Amino acid sequence: IIFSLIGMLGLSVFLILTKDISIIFKVKDILLSSIYAGVVNGLGIGIVLRSRASQGGTDIIAVVFKKKSGMNIASLSFIMNLVVVAIGASLS
């Protein structure tokens, strides 16, 4: 639980610290910017999960389902994110 709290606090702090990073690194293509964000986010989540912690949210749900089903955390996380996006797309 301590590592999860540190992960959640660390994510919040780094989001605050990097909110103006677009001023330094100008990427005009939205798709390319999204890909960069996904890669950096994936690396961060990978580091957190390798240290047996979580950032809160769907990570915790994926870890619980992994213990019960034995599926890969990456697959579970992808499925949950896909469901969230599908629900959001159907509501708009």
N, C-alpha and C positions, 0 to 999 in steps of 0.2 A: 504494500500500500504506500509506503514511503517513496519508492521509486516512481510509482504512478503520480503521486503528488508533485514530485520534482519534475517529471515529464510534462505535466499540465502547466505548471508554473513556467518551465523553460519555454514551452511553446508560446505562451502568452507574452513573455518577455521578448522573445525573438520576433514575434509578429509586430510588436511595438517598435523594436529596433530597426526592422527592415521595411517599414511602411513607406518610406520615401526612397527606396532603392531604385524605383523607376526613373528618378531624376538622374542618377549616375549611369545606369544601364538603360539606354533608350532602345526598346524593341517595339516597332510600330505594327508588327503583325500579331494579331490577337491569337491566332492558332499557335504560332511559335512561342509566344509568351505563356500560353496555357501548357504547352509541352514542357517548357523549362520549369514551370511551377510544379507540374506533376512529378518530374524527375527529382527535384529538390525535396518535395514532400515525401516521395517514396523512400528516398535515402534517409530522411529524418525518422520516418516511422520504422524503417528497418533497423536503424541503430537503437531506437527505443525498445522495440520488441526483442532484439537480441540481448538486451540487458535485463530481460524479464520484467519489463515495466509496460506501461501503456500511457497514451495521451488522453485517455478518457473518450467517451463517445462510442463509436462503433468498434474501436480496438478491443474494448473490454468485452463486448458482445461476441466478437470473433474468437477471442481467447476462450470464453466460456463454451461456445459451440465446438471449438476444437477439442476441448477436454471431453465433451460428450460424444462427438461424432468421429473424431480422429481425422477430420479433413484438414487440409492445409490452410493456415491463417490467411495467406494471400488470396486464395480462392474464396474463402468465406467473406473476406472484406470486399472483394470485387463484387460478389453476389449482392451483398447488402447495399453497396453504393449504387449498383445497377437498379435495385428495387427503389431506392430513394429517388433516383433520377427519373425512373419510369412514373412513379407517383407524382412527382413534380411536373413532369411533362403532361400527364393526363389531367391535372388540375388547371393548367393554364390554357 
